[in-house]
């Protein structure tokens, strides 16, 4: 019985320590999706330094986003829009207001 309890506690501890970062991002996205978390977003061409996209307001960064492939869902007025940024040379900067 003690071995089973110890094993369950060990798995719970490992899960809690390894899942924190992704859980935090998911919770921020849920907050953004339901209570419109405001962010400043800038996408820059990493080679030329040109600003490709700039947005300030409520938005959602897709959970499936990864380096080189970022999906942003944002609002213009009451209409939701989606922007995909794909490439190795983009710099995606998102800060919370």
N, C-alpha and C positions, 0 to 999 in steps of 0.2 A: 504494500500500500504506500509506504514511504517513497519507494522508487518511482511509482506512477505520479505521485504528487510532485516530487522533485523534477521529473521530466516535464510535466506540464508547466511548472514555474519557469524552468529553463527555456522552453519554447516561447512562452509569453514574454520573457525578458529579451530574448533575441529578436522577436518580432517588434517589440516596442522600440528597441534601439536602432534597428535597420529601416523601419518604415516611417520614421519621423519626418524626413525631408519631403518625401512624396505626399504624405498625408497633409503636411502644412500647405503644399501647393494646391492640393485638391480642395482643402477647406477655404483657401483664399479664392479659388475659382468659384466655389459654391457661393461664397459671400458676394463675389463680383456678379455672379449670374442672378442672384435673387435680391441683393440690396444695392446693386450698381456701384461696386468698388471703383473709385476713380483712379486712373493711372495716366502717367505721361509716357507715351511710347514713341521711340525714334528708331528708324531702321536706316543704317548707313552702309554704303558700298565700301567694303573693307579695302579695296584697291585704290579707288579714286578719292574716297573721303566724301563723296556726295551724299546728301540726305535723300533717301529714296521715298520715305514715308514718315509722316509725323502726325500724331493724334494725341489729344488730351481729353479725357472723359471716361465714362463707364465702359469697360471692356472685359473680355474673357479670353484668357490664353488657353488654348486647347491642351488637355492632359496628354494627348498623343504627340505634342510638340517635342522636338529634340534639336540639338545643334545642327544647323543647316536646313532645317525644315520646321518652320514655325507657323502656326495658324492662329490668327487673331480674329475674334468676333467683337465688333464694336457697333455703336449706335450713331446714326446721323438722324437727328430729330427723334422720331419714334420708330424708325426703320432700322432693323438689324442688318449689318453688312459683314462680309467675311473677306479677309485678306490672307493670302498664303505667301510666305516668303521662303524661297528655296534656293540654296546655293551655299558653297563653302566660303564665299567671300562677303557674307552679310554680317553685320553687327546689329543685333537686336537688343535695345536697351528699354527696359520697362521699370518705372519707379512708381511707387504708390504716392498719392497726393496726401 
